[in-house]
Each structure stands twice: as structure tokens, then as C-alpha cells.
Amino acid sequence: MQYHKEFLPSTIKDWNFLDFSIRESKTKAVFKQKLLNAIRPKKSPYFGLFSNAEVRYLTMLRLKLSPLNAHKSHHNFQNIDEFCTVCGCTESTEHYLLSCPSYRLSRTTMFTNISRIMNEDVSILPPSVKVELLLYGKKEMTFDQNTLVLKETAKFIKKSKRLDSM
């Protein structure tokens, strides 16, 4: 009998790839909790956002499940390439939030407002840090500051209407 395509060999491989601390759990409940903690994405707060639309926009970008072409291409949508129709760059979250020429004016307004909220010039931050700030806020800021930053991001997204085209 051949077992290489059966359940048992794949289960053994998966078991062997588990972290030692998970495999050595004393009870089934502890094992389950450790396994779930290892595979679940960490919860990210939405601070003071209560609008379903604002939360939906941020969630789509956080999970890379938006109508942006790079996200669609990654999930194998048919007849979709990952490039921006305006400038030809890969239409990723970073491109959309930081550099697409279509949203230059709205982006400038957003960054001006966020710089005021944070009392620092956010334009000098590295791109990955800016994207992280726009989607998740920043641990060092207060709850109210984070709320205002995420609201500015949501305003930008809403004004662009790019994520409404599903």
C-alpha cells in the first residue's frame, strides 16, 4: 500500500514542524490554545472607529483582501494583473496609500492632518512605517491620537472611492 498521499504522512510532517513547546503541551486544552495562538493573526485594535465602513476599509487593506489589483492577483482572480491602471506600478497597499498619482491631493491632506495629530512630520518616515501607522496606529500614541490617525486614513480611502469598486 502507498501512504505518501494519505492523511498519516502529512500529519506527521505537520506535527514535526510544530514548535517544541506546542508539541510538549500537558493537556489537550493547553495544546489547542498554544496551537491557536501560533496560527491566528494577532488582533489589531480599531481604537475609536465605530463606523462599519471605516472598519471594513481598514480590514480589507490589513488582510490584503481589497479590490486593489495586487490583492486580486495574489488571490488568483482571472484576467487581473497586479498593475495600477494609472501609473503601471504594482497596485499594492503601499502604492495605493503612499504613491499613486491619482490620490496625490487627498494624500497630502491626510499626511498634513496626521502630522498635526502626532506633532511630527510623518513624510520623513520610511514607507513601511507609514503604512503600519496608517493601518494600525502606533503603540506610543494615545488612544485618541490613534483614533484620529485611523479616521484620517479612512477619510482618505473613502474619498478615493478605490475600495468601493468591488
Stockholm file with secondary structure:
# STOCKHOLM 1.0

chainA/1-166         MQYHKEFLPSTIKDWNFLDFSIRESKTKAVFKQKLLNAIRPKKSPYFGLFSNAEVRYLTMLRLKLSPLNAHKSHHNFQNIDEFCTVCGCTESTEHYLLSCPSYRLSRTTMFTNISRIMNEDVSILPPSVKVELLLYGKKEMTFDQNTLVLKETAKFIKKSKRLDSM
#=GR chainA/1-166 SS CCCTTSHHHHHHHHHHHSCHHHHTCSSHHHHHHHHHHHHSCCCCCCTTCCCHHHHHHHHHHHHTCSSSHHHHHHTTCTTCCSBCTTTCSBCCHHIIIIICGGGHHHHHHHHHHHHHHHTSCGGGSCHHHHHHHHHHCCTTSCHHHHHHHHHHHHHHHHHHCGGGCC
#=GC SS_cons         CCCTTSHHHHHHHHHHHSCHHHHTCSSHHHHHHHHHHHHSCCCCCCTTCCCHHHHHHHHHHHHTCSSSHHHHHHTTCTTCCSBCTTTCSBCCHHIIIIICGGGHHHHHHHHHHHHHHHTSCGGGSCHHHHHHHHHHCCTTSCHHHHHHHHHHHHHHHHHHCGGGCC
//
